[in-house]
Amino acid sequence: MTTSTATPTDTFADADAADTVDDRPVRTTAEVPRLGTVLGVWAHPDDEVYLSGGLLAAAAAAGQRVVVVTATRGERGTDDPATWPPARLARVRSREIVSSLAVLGGDRIEHRFLGDEQGVCHLDGYLAPEPAAGTLDELTAILDEVAPDTVLTFGPDGMTGHSDHRAVSAWTDLALAAARRRPRLLHATVTAGWVRDFGSLVTAMDDGKDVFAPSPASSLAVDLVLSGDAVALKLAALRAQASQTAATEQAVGAELYRAVVAGEWFRPAPGPDGAS
Ligand SMILES: [Zn+2]
């Protein structure tokens, strides 16, 4: 790692990420440039903002390339499908994620839905661990084109246990094995403190479906707890996905909601031998 001599006027220039990437833990938003070019691979609109909104905003502000890929339009993300039939919710969530990413990074965060270029939307709730050949090719091509230094996605447990989350974790592994370059792969996680303080709350709101396995602090590659303007920006981006977030914030209250979403944690994916 070389010490940056960047001046304010070239902060947003195309930095050579390879000069700044290192694998020391990221514990403040100012340290996010260590991650270099960032590619997030997620299952549903809102996964990216809940798990990495502050990280994405900091990376974009530092002039890093930031790309977010979403596998589905999240059209089944409702308890009220009569009011929100899938086609309607797909349209709404497709717009919401664009607005949310604009809150985080203006026009500097790139986004795409997997399958769009083939005209095949992946169906929310139906992602299979074995991707179709076209899906794997598409994700591999994105990895080759973006050439990320860091890839963010779910771990094999899907963070909440959701089958779509587990599927995109598996898809990312397969695509990375086929890609030309091997970036750092980081899996979203939570801490024991978060599970202690909020785990039962989140689980209760989700009919007990969510399961959160905490990671020890010493294992974390990203250990961010947002505050001040950073958490305010993340809250604004979450509110831009109101179809998924408004009822939750209303149910728990703004102050608790802020505390629940302030943390963003990632651990290195285990290596082929199971070591981190
Ligand atoms: Zn999700």
Boltz pocket constraint, residues with backbone or C-beta under 6 A from the ligand:
constraints:
  - pocket:
      binder: B
      contacts: [[A, 43], [A, 44], [A, 45], [A, 47], [A, 162], [A, 165]]
      max_distance: 6.0
